[in-house]
Amino acid sequence: MSQATLRIQKISGHAGAVPGDGMYRDIKEKQVCKLVDTTTCIGCKACEIACQEWNDLPFAATMFDNTYQTMPDTSWNFWNLIRFKEHVRTDGTMMWLMRKDQCMHCADPGCLEACPADGAIVQYANGIVDFQSDKCIGCGYCITGCPFNIPKFNPSTRKVHKCTLCADRVSENLEPACIKSCPTGCLHFGTKDDMKDLANRRAKQLKEHYNFPNAGVYDPDGVGGTGVIYVLHDITDPELYNGLPKDPHIPWAVKLWKHPLKWLGNLAMVGGAVGLFVHYLKVGPKIAHKNGNGAEGRQ
């Protein structure tokens, strides 16, 4: 993925300063956001095809599982999936819950936090989280770190892949391919502030005119907010939408081993080196000498 016009603000496994940090360029620096209005999605799957074609992804075999859904889950070569669910409302009527599932581009990305490979995952100043496959070491820690189960492993190349929010298009001031293909206005793209305002106005409309009193905007604080937000019919129960987590966080195990345990490990290494030095000062080096039989020994 070209990084020529996008400034990086975070790099995985990187101990030094981020190149270009603090430099401002243009509108591409503003935080971008994709708005998915689940209330107007018709499940046409145009966004799925647009994603496949623009990213030149290899053919992904579909699987019928007694649903209109293309396949059970996203994969390393299928980054964008419309999830279908039949939901029975409290009044006994049936309704479709359809959700576009892809990388959420978290402000505090668990994949980047977990990744030990220098530069394999980057977060641009506009909020897009991008994978650099040529630097991926195939450890799979990013899969563990993601609370949305998005990164997928390719066993053939031993690389991990996911949606890039079309960073190459955005860097040229173009909207992502999926937004370009949507026929109903379900998908919108712009700055985070503009998309939040549009989403909140839509949620208010659903409450006042369409009998959805619990309508709201999904932008979870547990990951610092996301670069993909949803308008939901019922914000109180996002799990209804095929397992969308209510309060996602970076797993505690990732934070534990990337911070306290890492510091303790470094401290143990320093302690070991200090111990060896003190032992050398107190005991001194081992000197070879000859015993009474003429053989060499050490003390």
LUMMARLO-489251 format. One record per atom (N, C-alpha, C, CB): x, y, z. Coordinates in steps of 0.001 Angstrom, whole numbers, padded with zeros to 6 digits, always signed. Glycine has a CB too. Layout:
XYZ ...
***
This chain:
+000834-001192+000000 +000000+000000+000000 +000873+001247+000000 -000946+000003+001213 +000627+002192-000878 +001429+003397-000949 +001240+004256+000292 +001081+004190-002194 +002346+004753+000846 +002297+005636+002003 +002757+007044+001624 +003165+005077+003141 +002846+007307+000327 +003462+008551-000124 +002743+009789+000371 +003516+008576-001614 +001424+009756+000470 +000685+010964+000819 -000065+010848+002134 -000278+011299-000272 +000147+009784+002893 -000500+009616+004187 +000560+009583+005286 -001358+008324+004212 +000416+010452+006283 +001378+010482+007378 +001041+009419+008415 +001410+011869+008030 +002045+008686+008861 +001868+007639+009860 +001967+008243+011252 +002915+006517+009676 +001041+007838+012161 +001112+008326+013528 +001417+007228+014540 -000173+008996+013891 +001203+005945+014166 +001562+004829+015030 +002136+003704+014190 +000344+004339+015837 +003148+002998+014740 +003772+001881+014047 +003890+000719+015015 +005163+002276+013477 +003534-000473+014578 +003635-001654+015439 +005087-002020+015688 +002894-002841+014816 +005369-002524+016918 +006685-003029+017264 +007805-002034+017091 +006977-004213+016461 +007508-000728+017188 +008495+000313+016877 +008828+001072+018144 +007969+001283+015781 +010098+001067+018523 +010511+001706+019774 +010897+003163+019594 +011665+000955+020374 +011342+003555+018410 +011809+004917+018176 +010691+005870+017823 +012828+004926+017088 +011096+007073+017399 +010123+008085+017001 +009474+007715+015671 +010792+009463+016901 +008249+008188+015472 +007537+007947+014218 +007990+008983+013195 +005987+008005+014424 +008479+008573+012022 +008930+009534+011017 +007831+010509+010628 +009428+008807+009785 +008158+011788+010611 +007190+012813+010199 +006207+013213+011271 +006435+012337+009025 +006389+012712+012500 +005438+013027+013559 +005434+014536+013828 +005781+012242+014851 +004254+015111+013946 +004130+016531+014218 +004019+017394+012981 +005279+016978+015012 +004211+016814+011804 +004107+017579+010562 +002670+017528+010042 +005093+017033+009493 +002138+018642+009627 +000770+018709+009088 +000845+018924+007588 -000056+019852+009767 +000006+018224+006844 +000056+018347+005385 -001199+019010+004825 +000240+016976+004751 -002322+018290+004796 -003517+018876+004197 -004738+018173+004754 -003480+018775+002649 -005839+018222+004006 -007100+017629+004475 -006991+016134+004725 -008198+017888+003470 -006010+015479+004120 -005838+014049+004314 -005439+013720+005756 -004791+013515+003346 -005061+014759+006523 -004706+014575+007925 -005957+014452+008803 -003835+015741+008406 -007095+014931+008343 -008302+014891+009157 -008767+013452+009339 -009414+015738+008519 -009329+013152+010515 -009810+011804+010773 -011010+011501+009890 -010174+011630+012254 -010897+010405+009133 -011971+010019+008231 -012849+008955+008883 -011402+009506+006899 -014031+008757+008325 -014979+007824+008931 -015954+007306+007878 -015747+008500+010088 -016293+006026+008014 -017339+005415+007195 -018589+005237+008059 -016864+004040+006600 -019701+005733+007567 -020982+005572+008257 -021792+004490+007561 -021773+006911+008293 -022237+003502+008333 -023082+002426+007818 -024457+002556+008472 -022448+001010+008098 -025461+002903+007686 -026832+003011+008190 -027521+001661+007972 -027621+004179+007473 -027541+000834+009001 -028116-000514+008870 -029601-000476+008552 -027892-001308+010149 -030246+000654+008827 -031701+000744+008601 -032054+000911+007137 -032280+001899+009386 -031078+001236+006286 -031367+001403+004858 -030622+000390+003993 -031007+002813+004415 -029908-000551+004615 -029214-001590+003858 -030239-002587+003306 -028160-002316+004751 -030105-002923+002018 -031024-003890+001393 -030339-005235+001115 -031583-003313+000083 -029105-005373+001532 -028406-006647+001360 -028082-006986-000077 -029216-007740+001938 -027845-005970-000914 -027593-006234-002334 -026199-006801-002592 -027775-004961-003131 -025270-006557-001655 -023893-007070-001724 -023032-006399-002779 -023919-008536-001988 -023469-005265-003274 -022643-004526-004231 -021315-004132-003600 -023384-003274-004733 -021336-003805-002308 -020108-003413-001615 -019128-004582-001531 -020430-002893-000206 -019649-005801-001394 -018767-006979-001347 -017999-007121-002660 -019587-008267-001063 -018720-006994-003778 -018089-007152-005095 -017103-006018-005357 -019159-007195-006208 -017478-004791-004982 -016589-003646-005197 -015289-003813-004433 -017276-002348-004779 -015386-004320-003221 -014189-004561-002404 -013286-005600-003056 -014583-005020-000989 -013889-006695-003517 -013107-007752-004155 -012380-007232-005401 -014017-008929-004528 -013099-006476-006211 -012527-006034-007482 -011464-004946-007288 -013632-005519-008398 -011751-003959-006436 -010779-002873-006291 -009469-003383-005679 -011366-001746-005421 -009563-004275-004697 -008368-004774-004023 -007744-005971-004731 -008703-005149-002604 -008351-006357-005876 -007816-007450-006692 -007610-008713-005853 -006489-007029-007345 -008620-009037-005042 -008532-010206-004171 -008840-011474-004958 -009493-010069-002976 -008127-012559-004666 -008394-013814-005379 -009775-014353-005055 -007338-014861-005034 -010261-015228-005919 -011603-015795-005772 -011780-016450-004403 -011873-016818-006882 -012911-016159-003763 -013249-016768-002480 -014492-017626-002671 -013479-015683-001377 -014372-018910-002444 -015497-019827-002616 -016599-019511-001615 -015037-021286-002459 -017826-019331-002105 -018949-019055-001215 -019472-020355-000608 -020075-018321-001973 -020255-020202+000455 -020761-021369+001162 -022203-021115+001591 -019872-021700+002388 -023111-022004+001208 -024517-021848+001587 -024735-022420+002984 -025450-022547+000558 -025308-021581+003858 -025521-021991+005239 -026945-021635+005671 -024483-021324+006174 -027911-021931+004772 -029332-021667+005045 -029603-020196+005367 -029809-022535+006203 -028907-019315+004675 -029109-017888+004850 -028722-017188+003559 -028288-017342+006052 -029092-015917+003440 -028711-015139+002265 -027257-014668+002347 -029641-013936+002108 -026613-014897+003469 -025246-014440+003669 -024292-015157+002719 -024816-014660+005121 -023341-014420+002143 -022437-014983+001144 -021612-016129+001702 -021521-013910+000607 -021081-015966+002909 -020297-016994+003579 -020376-016762+005078 -018820-016987+003091 -020004-017757+005887 -020180-017614+007334 -019383-016480+007958 -019806-018882+008002 -018203-016168+007410 -017343-015168+008044 -016435-014534+006987 -016495-015809+009188 -015794-013430+007361 -014791-012850+006486 -013574-013780+006441 -014390-011424+006968 -012708-013564+005466 -011510-014394+005337 -010367-013541+004813 -011765-015606+004399 -009192-014141+004664 -008024-013376+004219 -008218-012808+002813 -006775-014256+004253 -009100-013422+002024 -009372-012915+000673 -010826-012475+000509 -009039-013983-000365 -011499-012172+001618 -012870-011651+001574 -013036-010727+002774 -013946-012818+001587 -012783-009434+002562 -012658-008476+003665 -013958-007818+004076 -011690-007422+003295 -014973-007916+003255 -016211-007170+003483 -017399-008113+003343 -016337-005978+002492 -018192-008254+004392 -019288-009231+004398 -020564-008605+004953 -018903-010475+005229 -021663-008761+004212 -022971-008351+004724 -023544-009512+005539 -023945-007941+003553 -023733-009266+006824 -024273-010296+007716 -025794-010150+007803 -023630-010196+009135 -026499-011270+007647 -027963-011306+007667 -028454-011990+008947 -028510-012042+006415 -029514-011436+009504 -030153-012086+010651 -031641-011782+010663 -029503-011629+011973 -032455-012827+010842 -033895-012652+011003 -034189-012397+012476 -034679-013898+010483 -034878-011287+012741 -035140-010889+014118 -036642-010745+014342 -034414-009570+014452 -037139-011354+015423 -038546-011242+015795 -038691-010112+016809 -039089-012589+016376 -039453-009097+016459 -039657-007954+017346 -040637-008296+018457 -040160-006744+016554 -040736-007415+019440 -041594-007667+020595 -043072-007764+020216 -041403-006574+021625 -043455-007142+019097 -044856-007217+018664 -045138-008443+017795 -045229-005959+017899 -044125-009307+017634 -044300-010537+016877 -043969-010432+015401 -045681-010997+017019 -043705-009229+014909 -043365-009064+013503 -041898-009426+013255 -043645-007623+013052 -041607-009798+012012 -040255-010197+011626 -039561-009051+010886 -040291-011470+010742 -038274-008905+011131 -037504-007903+010399 -036089-008416+010151 -037467-006564+011173 -035495-007947+009043 -034112-008282+008724 -033183-007316+009456 -033865-008232+007187 -032138-007877+010058 -031044-007067+010572 -029836-007367+009693 -030752-007368+012100 -029404-006394+008924 -028266-006580+008014 -027161-005609+008404 -028691-006366+006524 -025960-006149+008557 -024825-005321+008983 -023618-005576+008096 -024468-005600+010456 -023026-004512+007626 -021799-004603+006839 -020631-004811+007799 -021586-003320+005961 -019965-005952+007687 -018887-006311+008608 -017539-006148+007917 -019060-007761+009120 -016652-005362+008517 -015309-005144+008004 -014466-004584+009144 -015314-004179+006765 -013218-004270+008882 -012365-003671+009914 -012995-002382+010410 -010937-003402+009372 -012943-002169+011725 -013555-000990+012330 -012595+000194+012422 -014068-001332+013706 -011316-000013+012153 -010308+001048+012194 -010395+001833+013507 -010482+001999+010993 -010129+001102+014590 -010226+001659+015942 -009205+002778+016158 -010022+000555+016989 -009589+003758+016964 -008649+004808+017341 -007535+004249+018204 -009368+005937+018076 -007862+003237+018995 -006867+002529+019808 -006855+001070+019331 -007196+002632+021368 -006169+000782+018224 -006284-000549+017594 -005568-001652+018356 -005739-000497+016195 -006329-002703+018707 -005747-003834+019413 -004773-004616+018559 -006826-004743+019900 -005004-004661+017247 -004097-005392+016358 -002713-004766+016373 -004647-005421+014924 -002665-003432+016304 -001383-002725+016313 -000704-002864+017670 -001582-001239+015967 -001500-002814+018735 -000950-002955+020084 -000293-004313+020276 -002045-002755+021129 -000901-005357+019706 -000397-006710+019917 +000769-007074+019007 -001504-007694+019716 +000883-006424+017849 +001863-006822+016833 +003297-006530+017268 +001572-006109+015522 +004194-007526+017217 +005596-007314+017589 +006498-006949+016414 +006128-008546+018248 +005989-007026+015190 +006809-006807+013995 +006878-005318+013662 +006242-007597+012794 +008072-004791+013568 +008272-003370+013303 +007709-002982+011937 +009761-003018+013380 +006681-002127+011958 +006125-001589+010721 +005115-002463+010016 +007205-001310+009800 +004757-003627+010589 +003789-004506+009936 +002383-003917+009950 +003783-005867+010609 +002070-003121+010982 +000771-002451+011078 +001028-000982+011361 -000134-003092+012193 +000376-000120+010612 +000533+001316+010821 -000845+001953+010957 +001331+001968+009655 -000870+003056+011677 -002088+003869+011757 -001750+005250+011225 -002646+003945+013229 -002461+005664+010188 -002211+006962+009587 -002860+008065+010417 -002731+006996+008145 -002448+009290+010164 -002975+010426+010906 -004470+010612+010692 -002244+011684+010510 -005002+010087+009586 -006447+010200+009345 -007243+009078+010000 -006722+010207+007856 -006571+008214+010773 -007253+007167+011537 -007273+005800+010891 -008632+007577+011790 -006911+005688+009619 -006934+004398+008933 -005837+003491+009491 -006757+004586+007404 -006201+002250+009793 -005253+001236+010257 -004964+000305+009087 -005814+000439+011495 -003685+000225+008703 -003313-000481+007480 -002267-001554+007784 -002779+000508+006424 -002387-002696+007111 -001415-003788+007241 -000383-003693+006120 -002127-005172+007211 +000894-003820+006460 +001980-003878+005486 +002431-005338+005404 +003180-002918+005885 +001853-006077+004472 +002037-007529+004431 +003485-007961+004247 +001213-008106+003328 +004294-007134+003573 +005685-007518+003348 +006490-007541+004640 +006331-006571+002359 +005972-006892+005704 +006661-006874+006985 +006009-007798+008018 +006705-005463+007519 +004917-008444+007626 +004206-009367+008530 +005037-010626+008745 +002804-009736+007959 +005155-011073+010006 +005929-012275+010314 +005024-013487+010563 +006816-012028+011536 +003715-013296+010423 +002783-014415+010524 +002574-014967+011913 +003239-015495+009666 +002855-014174+012957 +002711-014675+014334 +001247-014791+014742 +003447-013757+015313 +000367-013977+014146 -001057-014038+014461 -001466-013305+015715 -001466-015435+014584 -000543-012568+016347 -000901-011851+017574 -001959-010781+017316 +000340-011213+018190 -001970-010210+016102 -002970-009192+015782 -004379-009773+015833 -002697-008591+014398 -004500-011050+015504 -005811-011716+015555 -006299-011772+016992 -005736-013148+014953 -005376-012070+017905 -005706-012126+019328 -006076-010750+019865 -004536-012699+020123 -005410-009713+019354 -005621-008374+019886 -006883-007691+019412 -004476-007534+019544 -007508-008184+018335 -008686-007514+017782 -009969-007943+018487 -008800-007797+016291 -010717-007017+019093 -011973-007389+019766 -013122-007648+018799 -012376-006302+020729 -012909-007390+017494 -013961-007587+016495 -013706-008809+015611 -014086-006349+015628 -012637-009553+015868 -012309-010771+015105 -012200-010479+013609 -013374-011858+015347 -011391-009497+013257 -011287-009072+011863 -010067-009630+011125 -011252-007584+011806 -008841-009486+011620 -007683-009974+010845 -007788-011466+010566 -006375-009679+011592 -007450-011867+009338 -007542-013264+008954 -006204-013742+008361 -008695-013469+007941 -005834-014966+008725 -004531-015543+008384 -004612-016350+007091 -004022-016431+009529 -003648-016116+006202 -003527-016889+004966 -002486-017987+005194 -003129-015968+003747 -002908-019250+005305 -001956-020317+005613 -000926-020558+004514 -002699-021587+005875 -001232-020164+003284 -000301-020388+002176 +000893-019438+002230 -001025-020230+000846 +000607-018164+002491 +001682-017168+002541 +002128-016859+003961 +001236-015895+001867 +001348-017319+004947 +001608-017040+006361 +001626-015529+006619 +002950-017674+006797 +000655-014855+006017 +000452-013431+006213 -000974-013190+006686 +000743-012646+004914 -001193-012052+007327 -002518-011695+007824 -003040-010501+007026 -002477-011371+009352 -004350-010522+006729 -004940-009487+005882 -006257-008987+006479 -005170-010024+004455 -006651-007772+006052 -007936-007190+006464 -008251-005989+005579 -007907-006771+007968 -009445-005425+005777 -009861-004201+005081 -008906-003053+005382 -011294-003812+005481 -008565-002278+004359 -007666-001138+004517 -008403+000196+004465 -006599-001172+003447 -009717+000157+004388 -010547+001346+004159 -010103+002070+002892 -010479+002301+005372 -009609+001263+001935 -009134+001801+000651 -008207+002996+000862 -010327+002212-000233 -007154+002775+001663 -006209+003854+001960 -005610+004440+000694 -005099+003349+002866 -005442+003601-000341 -004886+004109-001597 -005844+005088-002272 -004569+002948-002548 -007148+004818-002212 -008137+005736-002784 -008261+007003-001939 -009505+005044-002901 -008307+006828-000617 -008459+007973+000278 -007274+008925+000132 -008593+007504+001741 -006079+008378-000076 -004893+009229-000231 -004978+010106-001480 -003634+008367-000293 -005867+009746-002404 -006090+010540-003623 -007423+011274-003579 -006037+009641-004860 -007955+011442-002343 -009221+012154-002130 -010411+011470-002809 -009101+013577-002641 -010368+010141-002876 -011493+009364-003383 -012128+008592-002225 -011036+008395-004515 -013425+008327-002316 -014084+007543-001285 -013785+006063-001504 -015609+007801-001287 -013870+005237-000444 -013634+003799-000592 -014560+003164-001625 -013809+003103+000747 -014118+002049-002210 -014857+001406-003304 -016256+000975-002865 -014080+000191-003824 -016395+000491-001617 -017707+000023-001161 -018715+001165-001112 -017590-000629+000219 -018280+002347-000657 -019180+003501-000603 -019598+003901-002014 -018504+004692+000119 -018663+003850-002945 -018932+004219-004335 -020009+003339-004955 -017656+004130-005159 -020079+002080-004522 -020990+001121-005161 -022378+001064-004538 -020387-000240-005115 -022571+001631-003349 -023841+001471-002624 -024984+002204-003324 -023700+001984-001185 -026085+001511-003636 -027179+002141-004389 -028240+002820-003534 -027838+001121-005236 -028212+002616-002211 -029321+003108-001380 -028950+004271-000470 -029848+001992-000542 -027682+004665-000432 -027272+005697+000517 -027070+005131+001903 -028294+006808+000563 -026952+003829+002006 -026669+003183+003298 -025266+003553+003772 -026810+001638+003186 -024330+003728+002838 -022937+004001+003174 -022583+005452+002868 -022005+003053+002409 -021886+006064+003815 -021423+007441+003650 -019967+007518+004093 -022310+008440+004464 -019243+008514+003578 -017832+008666+003925 -017482+010143+004008 -016928+007951+002895 -016715+010497+005035 -016294+011886+005214 -015474+012002+006474 -017506+012835+005269 -015441+013193+007048 -014720+013377+008298 -015518+012767+009444 -014446+014875+008559 -014825+012439+010537 -015509+011801+011665 -016600+012707+012227 -014503+011443+012769 -016321+013985+012337 -017320+014912+012890 -018565+014963+012012 -016723+016323+013036 -018374+015029+010700 -019524+015104+009794 -020358+013824+009840 -019053+015366+008360 -019683+012668+009887 -020401+011396+009902 -021138+011196+011223 -019433+010235+009659 -020547+011637+012336 -021243+011525+013620 -022492+012394+013626 -020312+011922+014781 -022392+013592+013059 -023545+014493+012998 -024650+013884+012134 -023127+015877+012442 -024276+013342+010978 -025260+012715+010097 -025905+011502+010759 -024605+012304+008779 -025100+010697+011457 -025613+009505+012125 -026576+009875+013252 -024458+008664+012674 -026238+010879+014023 -027108+011284+015131 -028432+011841+014615 -026405+012328+016009 -028397+012553+013500 -029647+013079+012919 -030520+011942+012393 -029339+014082+011777 -029897+010918+011826 -030651+009760+011348 -031263+008997+012527 -029740+008825+010516 -030504+008823+013606 -031026+008129+014784 -032213+008898+015378 -029913+007954+015846 -032119+010210+015404 -033229+011024+015904 -034468+010850+015030 -032826+012507+015958 -034252+010785+013711 -035362+010578+012784 -036033+009231+013029 -034872+010668+011336 -035248+008189+013266 -035803+006856+013530 -036635+006839+014810 -034676+005822+013628 -036186+007574+015807 -036926+007636+017070 -038250+008381+016913 -036077+008311+018145 -038208+009479+016197 -039381+010359+016134 -040413+009936+015097 -038942+011758+015840 -039983+009255+014027 -040917+009002+012924 -041078+007531+012545 -040471+009756+011725 -040226+006638+013034 -040273+005253+012571 -040440+004232+013701 -039022+004941+011804 -040801+004688+014878 -041104+003801+015997 -039916+002917+016392 -042291+002930+015649 -038734+003511+016424 -037544+002835+016944 -036983+003683+018084 -036465+002614+015814 -037597+003583+019271 -037222+004467+020390 -035792+004262+020881 -038169+004254+021541 -035199+003101+020590 -033838+002818+021061 -032781+003005+019978 -033763+001407+021590 -033150+003640+018879 -032190+003852+017800 -031013+004692+018302 -032873+004541+016591 -029825+004413+017771 -028649+005149+018210 -027451+004891+017317 -028311+004789+019634 -026330+005474+017700 -025093+005403+016924 -024078+004547+017663 -024522+006817+016658 -023526+003580+016964 -022506+002690+017538 -021125+003249+017229 -022646+001237+016982 -020450+003739+018255 -019082+004270+018154 -018419+004017+019504 -019067+005823+017774 -018022+002759+019787 -017643+002337+021143 -016422+003060+021708 -017377+000866+021149 -016567+003508+022964 -015489+004219+023642 -014370+003283+024095 -016039+004971+024835 -014666+001990+024222 -013682+001046+024743 -012432+000931+023889 -014303-000299+024880 -012549+001270+022599 -011389+001258+021701 -011077+002671+021201 -011642+000313+020503 -011550+003656+021974 -011282+005045+021621 -012144+005595+020515 -009881+005187+021234 -013216+004893+020173 -014015+005256+019005 -013496+004516+017791 -013989+006782+018763 -014287+004488+016730 -013915+003730+015536 -014050+004574+014274 -014775+002475+015417 -013321+004162+013242 -013396+004825+011950 -014533+004308+011097 -012104+004662+011216 -015282+003335+011623 -016514+002841+011004 -017582+002889+012081 -016344+001376+010412 -018639+003646+011849 -019720+003754+012835 -021023+003255+012212 -019877+005225+013335 -021938+002805+013077 -023213+002252+012623 -024386+003050+013192 -023332+000773+013029 -025429+003190+012399 -026742+003572+012915 -027507+002271+013117 -027511+004568+011933 -027936+001999+014353 -028636+000764+014692 -030072+001057+015101 -027904+000021+015816 -030961+000119+014788 -032352+000252+015234 -032429+000246+016760 -033220-000885+014651 -031560-000561+017390 -031576-000712+018845 -030147-000675+019366 -032280-002035+019265 -029717+000480+019838 -028341+000658+020300 -028110-000036+021648 -028011+002152+020415 -029192-000383+022355 -029046-001026+023664 -028613-002484+023552 -030350-000943+024429 -028758-003072+022373 -028423-004489+022207 -027708-004716+020868 -029702-005363+022290 -026475-004217+020724 -025766-004381+019445 -025440-005831+019110 -024491-003587+019468 -025449-006721+020133 -025176-008134+019870 -026196-008760+018935 -025144-008904+021165 -027390-008136+018831 -028401-008639+017903 -027888-008649+016466 -029669-007794+017996 -026990-007725+016164 -026484-007583+014800 -025299-008525+014581 -026069-006115+014520 -025591-009817+014698 -024594-010859+014467 -023336-010675+015313 -024219-010890+013007 -023546-010460+016597 -022422-010472+017527 -021602-009210+017608 -021542-011551+017179 -022124-008060+017183 -021393-006804+017336 -021199-006547+018832 -022155-005610+016646 -019958-006491+019324 -019746-006405+020782 -020273-005099+021373 -018260-006540+021103 -020873-005217+022548 -021474-004050+023192 -020420-003106+023741 -022404-004485+024308 -019371-003653+024313 -018329-002824+024922 -016956-003415+024603 -018534-002715+026461 -016490-003270+023363 -015215-003880+022974 -014014-003201+023633 -015058-003831+021464 -013036-003999+024003 -011782-003513+024561 -010637-004353+024016 -011808-003553+026111 -009426-003812+024069 -008250-004625+023779 -008147-005683+024871 -006941-003749+023700 -007973-006966+024524 -007906-008022+025549 -006863-007715+026616 -007592-009368+024900 -007210-008013+027874 -006304-007708+028983 -004981-008453+028858 -006965-008053+030309 -005016-009659+028254 -003787-010436+028102 -002783-009704+027209 -004100-011825+027519 -003293-009025+026164 -002411-008268+025263 -001778-007106+026010 -003192-007750+024028 -002587-006358+026752 -002059-005224+027505 -001067-005688+028570 -003202-004436+028155 -001335-006858+029151 -000463-007366+030211 +000921-007708+029678 -001084-008595+030867 +000974-008474+028574 +002291-008911+028101 +003016-007835+027310 +002149-010147+027250 +002266-006854+026755 +002917-005785+026012 +003428-004658+026907 +001964-005226+024997 +002955-004609+028159 +003374-003528+029046 +004022-004052+030331 +002182-002651+029392 +003276-004455+031384 +003950-004881+032619 +004913-006048+032436 +002928-005256+033639 +004490-007110+031747 +005369-008269+031590 +006595-007930+030750 +004606-009428+030953 +006421-007067+029751 +007562-006654+028927 +008553-005866+029759 +007096-005815+027724 +008022-004966+030606 +008915-004187+031468 +009622-005092+032478 +008128-003084+032202 +008881-006054+033037 +009495-006972+033998 +010572-007817+033328 +008430-007880+034631 +010305-008238+032077 +011310-009006+031346 +012573-008199+031109 +010747-009479+030021 +012406-006933+030733 +013570-006069+030535 +014320-005850+031843 +013141-004722+029944 +013549-005683+032929 +014164-005497+034238 +014947-006735+034654 +013101-005169+035287 +014384-007921+034338 +015080-009167+034675 +016389-009300+033904 +014181-010373+034386 +016383-008879+032634 +017612-008924+031841 +018674-007986+032419 +017318-008552+030379 +018247-006781+032808 +019191-005835+033405 +019707-006377+034730 +018529-004456+033610 +018779-006967+035522 +019183-007547+036804 +020184-008670+036629 +017973-008059+037552 +019975-009504+035599 +020915-010587+035322 +022288-010061+034962 +020394-011464+034205 +022329-008995+034138 +023619-008415+033750 +024326-007799+034949 +023425-007358+032658 +023562-007129+035806 +024148-006536+037020 +024679-007628+037936 +023103-005672+037771 +023910-008724+038055 +024345-009833+038898 +025652-010444+038423 +023279-010896+038943 +025778-010615+037121 +027032-011150+036563 +028205-010214+036849 +026895-011370+035043 +027960-008904+036732 +029032-007937+036979 +029458-007945+038442 +028585-006532+036574 +028473-007979+039346 +028784-008022+040785 +029530-009310+041138 +027487-007910+041626 +029094-010423+040561 +029780-011699+040812 +031230-011629+040335 +029042-012863+040107 +031454-010974+039211 +032818-010833+038676 +033680-010011+039635 +032791-010166+037270 +033081-008927+040198 +033845-008081+041111 +034164-008799+042420 +033080-006800+041398 +033213-009584+042937 +033399-010247+044228 +034244-011507+044125 +032061-010588+044828 +034029-012304+043112 +034698-013598+043002 +035887-013532+042055 +033716-014661+042529 +035739-012712+041018 +036798-012605+040033 +036667-013656+038952 +038141-012720+040698 +037523-013584+037925 +037436-014559+036829 +037947-015918+037254 +038220-014073+035616 +037515-016946+036551 +038027-018290+036788 +039376-018430+036083 +037016-019374+036288 +040381-018835+036844 +041749-018919+036316 +042160-020375+036206 +042745-018141+037216 +042673-020758+035032 +043155-022131+034836 +044469-022338+035585 +043341-022437+033327 +044632-023508+036229 +045872-023851+036924 +046126-025344+036791 +045807-023436+038418 +047324-025749+037075 +047692-027167+037003 +047691-027778+038389 +049072-027345+036344 +047057-028975+038503 +047050-029645+039790 +048305-030520+039933 +045767-030493+039951 +048344-031290+040974 +049535-032116+041248 +049814-033149+040177 +049379-032816+042566 +048841-033594+039448 +049038-034587+038382 +049423-033957+037039 +047773-035406+038207 +049502-032633+036996 +049856-031969+035740 +048674-031634+034864 +050789-032818+034975 +047455-032027+035317 +046255-031729+034529 +045742-030338+034876 +045152-032790+034778 +045104-029713+033918 +044571-028352+034140 +043266-028406+034882 +044378-027611+032811 +043070-027491+035797 +041822-027309+036494 +041466-025841+036489 +041902-027852+037922 +040292-025497+037096 +039852-024094+037118 +039388-023733+038507 +038723-023842+036092 +039605-022480+038859 +039103-022008+040143 +038327-020703+039962 +040263-021812+041139 
***
